[in-house]
Amino acid sequence: MSLDQETFELLKASVQRFVQERLVPAEDLVEETDDIPEDIVADMKELGLYGLSIPEEYGGIGLNMEQECQVAFELGQTALAFRSLVGTNIGIGSQGILMDGTQEQKETYLPRIASGDLTISFALTEPDAGSDAASLKTRAVADGDGYVITGTKRFITNAPRAGAFTLMARTGGPGAGGITAFIVPAGLPGLTLGKPDKKMGQRGTRTCDVNLDEVRVPAANIIGGEPGKGFKTAMKVLDRGRLHISAIACGMAQRILRESVAYAQQRKQFGQRIGDFQLIQAMLADSQAELLAGWSMVQAVARRYDAKPFGAHDPEVSMQASCTKMFTTEMVGRVADRGVQIHGGSGYISEFKVERFYRDVRLLRLYEGTTQIQQLVIGKHLMN
């Protein structure tokens, strides 16, 4: 699954123009209103951004992992809320259906996900189960030709916009083997949303709790039709998601570095540009070198991901995806910190973009597996 190179280059150029001409000018409005204008949402649908990773046969564009990462890099160079709007449709919300779903599930859901007519969220995290995903408490009890689901999901990205959820619930005993993945429509009786989360950054993104009180779901909504496979599905989905987030981190590092260089070129102290001082140049150089290293990792591991059979689990690729996510998201945190430092007092003022981006990138080290979870994945793989 991939787009031919000539067509892909045209798509990437279109995304670059869209980011610079439509999204960057709207950043302040998103920050002020904590929302994304509907005309931009419509434009993102028109551009096909909701269906980047979904095959053409289901109405998407059909990018491979390397191509998706290149587009994610471009989307990362503006307010992260824009990428978040489409992120669950591109990745964690849709990929479980694409990788492990039945043919009927693919034909029913993927075209609507690809067009953006259906926003789908990924509901794994719970109040007592985040990093320890195998200890989920949300329960799905077999009842006739369906299941009755009860529990609470926490910090669910795009939940207020979602028409459906890829939701993990326990159908069996303890541990990973007892977890099943369901497609849960948002309008079912007993499914309610909590109040919107107030976050440190990433204004314009929407997250909240998803509460399920005896929500009845047909057995036909089990992804793949077989109970007990949900944890494996979630882990495969997260491999791809971690590479996507890594590319986003590199894109944002590029934007912060560009803002920092521009400020260092125009800001003067002691009669000269601050960028002419070697200590400022050293911070810029460190950021550039780390960005280059991170982006090189993303591209190399994405190619390795594409080389394996689609939907197959490759422990080496999983380990490398964790290495990449760990390095790039920590890297962009350092780049953002240097960006604030280069701006001096102005870097602490909300009128300057680096103040906002400094807060926004902090989340990248937390979702889709914290840095510490990536360390555990890497260490366990090395010790096996």
Secondary structure, 3 states (H helix, E strand, C coil): CCCCHHHHHHHHHHHHHHHHHHHHHHHHHHHHHCCCCHHHHHHHHHHCHHHCCCCHHHCCCCCCHHHHHHHHHHHCCCCHHHHHHHHHHHCCCCHHHHHHCCHHHHHHHHHHHHHCCCCEEEECCECCECCCHHHCCCEEEEECCEEEEEEEEEEEECHHHCCEEEEEEECCCCCHHHEEEEEEECCCCCEEECCCCCCCCCCCCCEEEEEEEEEEEEHHHEHHHCCCCHHHHHHHHHHHHHHHHHHHHHHHHHHHHHHHHHHHHHCEECCEEHHHCHHHHHHHHHHHHHHHHHHHHHHHHHHHHHHCCCCCCCHHHHHHHHHHHHHHHHHHHHHHHHHHHHHHHHHHCCCCHHHHHHHHHHHHHCCCCCHHHHHHHHHHHHHC
